Amino acid sequence: MSPEDANLIAKAQLIRLYDVFVIGPLMMYGAYHMNAYTPRQRVARFLLAGAGIATVLFNGRNYLMIDSLRRGD
């Protein structure tokens, strides 16, 4: 692996950690505090919470998988 490739992987991993620890939880927090008086608002709240959970799971899994490959485990 070239140094440029390693640098790109390191940057991508930092973004994944940001997604796992900031973006996903912020989406779930927003969904929790969202007023849902109409059916359309309830759907939006559900989709926002679902997207937050999916963000955390997807990026967390990819981070662990790439980290494991990088370490040679």
N, C-alpha and C positions, 0 to 999 in steps of 0.2 A: 504494500500500500504506500502510495506516495504521500509526502507531507501535505500536499494540497488536498488529497482525498481525506486524510485524517482531520484536517482543519474543517472541511465541509461537514464531516460526520459529527465533529464536536459542536459545531454551530447548530446543526439539526437537533442534536441531543439536548442542547440548552433550550431550544424552542419547545421541544416535547415536555421538558420539565416545567417550563412556564405554562404550557397548556394544562398540565396535570395539577399544578399547585395554585394557579391564579385564574386562568380563563374558565375552566370547568366549574370550580367552586363558585366563582362569581356569577356564572349563568344559573347555577342552582339557587344561590342566594337571591338573585333577582326573581326567579320563578316563585320562591317561597314568599317573598314580600309583594308580589304582584296582586293587585285587586282583580278578582275574577267574578264579576257580577253577571255577565252574559255568557251564553254558551261559547261564543267566539273567543272571549277572553279566557275561558277555562281551557279551550283547545290550545291557545297561545301559551298559556302557563304550562300545560302538559308538555308541549313541544320544546319549550325552553328548558325545562327540567330534564327531559329526555336527551336533548342535545348536550347538556352539561355532563350528564352521566356518561354518555357515549364518548365525549371528548376525553374524560378522565380515563375510562377503560381502554379506549383505543390507543391513546398516546402513552399511557402507562405500560401497556403490553408491548408496544413497539420499542419503547425505551429499554425495557428489560431484555427483549430479544436481541436488539442491536448491541447492547452492552455485553451480553453473554457472548455473542459472536466476536466482538472486538477483543475480549479477554481470552478467547479460545476455549471456553468451558464446554 
